[in-house]
């Protein structure tokens, strides 16, 4: 007993046995393949089909007779093998030349090889596609999975879902890059008869035919085939590139989504910022919205890359696409709303200025340094905005946005101006927020300590709070800034007269700047700097209180020779370690040589 | 070198000429052309002729018309165009020359053997 198929051959109706049908189908496909690149291919095929219909017609005695394997074989014997259909192109010189070549690899397609699978057959399928042993692909998977701490598994799963399984014989042949023709299929069937015979009987013939056709197309030949081949490789490379980029971005986004503090796996430091920013939307919502906005385009890109590599890729389906698109648009709108509301919350600047007298007269010296709070930080260095807890366990925003400006004044006494600034949705809110900034200074003796930080209530959120400290010093007074103020000095105008690099020196305040009394010679005299005569061993000290200057340095040309210079109330002494001396004092000038 | 290939090449070379010759006096459909050629043992399998016919038609040497058939699908009746007739004349001339040349060469050869 045999199943039959109804076929329409050149407009004539035939009953045909299923196996005979398969044979005829393969035959026609092979002819199409061998006629590839031949002009008027469709017409030729139509003529051939008409002729086959005619031959069948002669063999069928009555309408009920079924075409069997025997009849098909006979017709094929009359018509000839696919090779017989090929015409020597030299006869038609004005048309493209036709040379037969076997570019088998172009016919390869990516399938999952479930016959040789450990999990989903992805690895063995890829191995067939790349023409290597599947063990290497599996090893690569394992390495990549470990290296990416499991994230690469997602790509495996995606491939598992989207890459079709090699079900039919034709699929299996395309997977291995073998040409789909009768002899190959027959060989394949003989190889695994038990397994395949059943499948061949249930082959989806339409799909099968399509498959064979597309394979025939890709097994194109000649010059155009070479170009096609190179193009194919190029396109495949682009596909792989797109796949890799989109895949890694997706993985990155995925990891990011799960590491956002709310999801509790890793407490990322920047979640503080988001919380402090007081956006008005929960962090997880922003995280998900961002994930969708960034992730969905990359997901489509990923599918595109897969589509380039896998011809028979299952389509996403219009509903899925629309849902994704809608999700993306909604997320985008959501983020925009959050962004706009955030911007309006910071639209206005407000500032509060407080001024205090600083009991420093023109005769005094002011020692200036920064002070950190051990609750919040371990030193005055480093800039940051963080959520911290104060002494009373209240949450505060710790912020090192402190700006230091030094100015000279003609007043007899100095003063200190503290300008607190913040942003808000209106002027009043900004002002109130600025008012709420906690900032402290401490003056004792002749030492001024400035906090290296400000704190604000956590309920005020982070709205670019900052403090500028302006110190007005009377002309003639002296300023000695500690080294630790260096990071806080304002360099952007405001008539600031304290320059970086002048810390740790006694600066006399003048009308429009400072005069450095104790700056090292190397700073005031360029020639000493440039000709290298001061190396690390050389030193000079200027002791203002005792009125002493002492320096020693090594001769460049003779490292054993050392020279010392001493200037004090007694006079000037210059000597070296080889008993040469110059002395100037109240007794006159003496020069000793030896 | 396979003798089969050489034989096929020789046959294919004259096939067009023969197809055009069959159609010289009257139009014919594919099966008729095939019968003539197969009777003459010029053609072993039928497949070869279809691409050739299409080529000749596309080159403007042949044209065809459809005719209904009682026993099967409609038939394509091929006939020579004016260009085809000229082409055939030219080929006939070339064939005569070739035949003469081949005869001379082969008979000379056999003389040498004697």
HADDOCK unambig.tbl for C-alpha pairs under 7 A between the chains (distance, minus, plus):
assign (segid A and resid 10 and name CA) (segid B and resid 73 and name CA) 6.33 0.50 0.50
assign (segid A and resid 11 and name CA) (segid B and resid 73 and name CA) 6.43 0.50 0.50
assign (segid A and resid 12 and name CA) (segid B and resid 72 and name CA) 7.00 0.50 0.50
assign (segid A and resid 12 and name CA) (segid B and resid 73 and name CA) 6.34 0.50 0.50
assign (segid A and resid 40 and name CA) (segid B and resid 54 and name CA) 6.77 0.50 0.50
assign (segid A and resid 44 and name CA) (segid B and resid 50 and name CA) 5.80 0.50 0.50
assign (segid A and resid 44 and name CA) (segid B and resid 51 and name CA) 5.88 0.50 0.50
assign (segid A and resid 44 and name CA) (segid B and resid 54 and name CA) 6.50 0.50 0.50
assign (segid A and resid 47 and name CA) (segid B and resid 50 and name CA) 6.85 0.50 0.50
assign (segid A and resid 48 and name CA) (segid B and resid 50 and name CA) 6.83 0.50 0.50
assign (segid A and resid 50 and name CA) (segid B and resid 73 and name CA) 6.44 0.50 0.50
assign (segid A and resid 54 and name CA) (segid B and resid 72 and name CA) 5.69 0.50 0.50
assign (segid A and resid 54 and name CA) (segid B and resid 73 and name CA) 6.89 0.50 0.50
assign (segid A and resid 57 and name CA) (segid B and resid 72 and name CA) 6.45 0.50 0.50
assign (segid A and resid 78 and name CA) (segid B and resid 45 and name CA) 5.27 0.50 0.50
assign (segid A and resid 78 and name CA) (segid B and resid 46 and name CA) 6.05 0.50 0.50
assign (segid A and resid 79 and name CA) (segid B and resid 45 and name CA) 5.00 0.50 0.50
assign (segid A and resid 79 and name CA) (segid B and resid 46 and name CA) 4.41 0.50 0.50
assign (segid A and resid 79 and name CA) (segid B and resid 47 and name CA) 4.66 0.50 0.50
assign (segid A and resid 80 and name CA) (segid B and resid 45 and name CA) 4.74 0.50 0.50
assign (segid A and resid 80 and name CA) (segid B and resid 46 and name CA) 6.29 0.50 0.50
assign (segid A and resid 80 and name CA) (segid B and resid 47 and name CA) 5.48 0.50 0.50
assign (segid A and resid 84 and name CA) (segid B and resid 47 and name CA) 6.07 0.50 0.50
assign (segid A and resid 84 and name CA) (segid B and resid 48 and name CA) 5.45 0.50 0.50
assign (segid A and resid 85 and name CA) (segid B and resid 47 and name CA) 5.24 0.50 0.50
assign (segid A and resid 85 and name CA) (segid B and resid 48 and name CA) 4.64 0.50 0.50
assign (segid A and resid 85 and name CA) (segid B and resid 51 and name CA) 6.74 0.50 0.50
assign (segid A and resid 87 and name CA) (segid B and resid 51 and name CA) 6.85 0.50 0.50
